[in-house]
Amino acid sequence: MRQRQEAADALEDFQVALTLAGVTLPSAGLDPHEGQFTGQVLIDLGRVSPATLEKLTDLLRAALTIRAQSAR
């Protein structure tokens, strides 16, 4: 039960961050199989349109650039 709550909290945090960036993943949710295959509660991010994937890619690249600059 605790693992499921942690996964739900992580998903909520992720969705809030994406919303702030103008991105939504409407089909994201907890894996209904409850860790039957991995022993962990997994998060299914679902399918996305090419435009949404481009937004996610841009966000990731920007974050990686900032991270690299701050490491100098």
Secondary structure, 3 states (H helix, E strand, C coil): CHHHHHHHHHHHHHHHHHHHCCCCCCCCEECCCCCCCCCCCCEECCCCCHHHHHHHHHHHHHHHHHHHHHCC
